[in-house]
Amino acid sequence: QVQLVESGGGLVQAGGSLRLSCAASGSIFSINAMGWYRQTPGKQREFVAVITSGGSTNYADSVKGRFTISRDGAKNTVYLQMNSLKPEDTAVYYCNAPSWNSYEYWGQGTQVTVSS
């Protein structure tokens, strides 16, 4: 089992920045990547960014150039630095960790609200 705990959400004005953190614990060896998804009411959860165990990163087109995903291996923590935030970035952000056997772990979510 893997536990994921997010932190760092909040309210920010458009153009501002926030940094989300996701700390993983438990059977860390079983996961092969960590990433972020987001969801707004009435919509499906959508991919935001991912970083693999090898350090490769990938981003949704909507956040490229504004968001940066990184990790601290010693702390088993992944970060999402969000700059130039827009009102449309408002969502609940979920940490995600797929395992080598394709099982998906999820955090509890953290709210990000961007005011115009």
N, C-alpha and C positions, 0 to 999 in steps of 0.2 A: 504494500500500500504506500501511496505517496500523498502527502498533505501539502496543499498550496495555500499560502496566506498572502493576500494582496494588501497593499496600503498605498497611501499617497493621493487618493482622489480628493476632489473638492470643487470649489467654485472659483472660477477665474474669468477675467474679462477677455473678450476676443483680442487676439494678438499676444496673449500671455503664454506662460509655460507652466507645465506640471511634470513631475516625475513620479511614475508609478513603480512600485517594487513588488516582487513576487518571491517569497521565500519558500523553498521546497524542503521538505523533511521526509524521513522514512526511507523507503527503498529507492534511493536516488539512482542507483545503478540501472534500474529498470526503464528509465526514460531516455529517449534519444533526441529530444528537443524540448524547448520551452517557448511559449509564445503568448500572444494576446489576441483576444477577440473582443468585440463589443456588440451591444444589443440595445436597441431603443424599443419602446412599447409598440407592439403590433408588427414588429419586423423580425426577420430571422437574425440569429447571431451571425456576425460577419467577421472574417479574418482581418487582422490588423498587421501583425508582424510576427516573425518567428526567428529563432536562432537555434541552429542545430548543435549537437554535441561536438561537431567538428569546427564550429564557429561561423558557419555560413549563415547569412541573413537573407530574409525576403520580406517585402513590404507590400501592402495593398497600394494600388495606384493612388488612392485618395490621400495617403499619408506620406508618400515618398517625398523626401526633401524636407519634411517637417518633423517626423518622428524618427527616433533612433533607438534600436534595441541593443542591449549589451548585457553582459553577465559577469558575475564575480564567482568564480568556481570555488573559491575558498569558503564563501558564505552560502553557496548553493542558492544564489539569488539572481534573478533576472530583472532588469530595469527597462522601463519604456520612458525615454525622455521625449516629451511632447512640446514642441515649440510652435509658434505662430498659430495658436489654437483658434478654431472657428466655431461658431454656434453649432454647425452640423457635426462637430466632434462630440457633442453632448451624448452620453450613453453610459450604460453600466459596462465597465471593462472587466473582462474575465481573464485570468491567467489559465493557460492550457499547457498540459504536458502529455504528449503521446508516448506510449511505452513501446518497447520493441515488439510486443505481441499485439500491437494495434489498439490496446485499451487506452482510453482518453481520461486523464485526470483533469479536474476543474477546480478552480478556487471559488470562493463565495461571491466574488464580484465587488467592485468599488465604483461608486458613482463619480462621474466627471461631468460637471456642468459648466458650459461656456456661455457667458452672457454677452449680448450684443451691445 
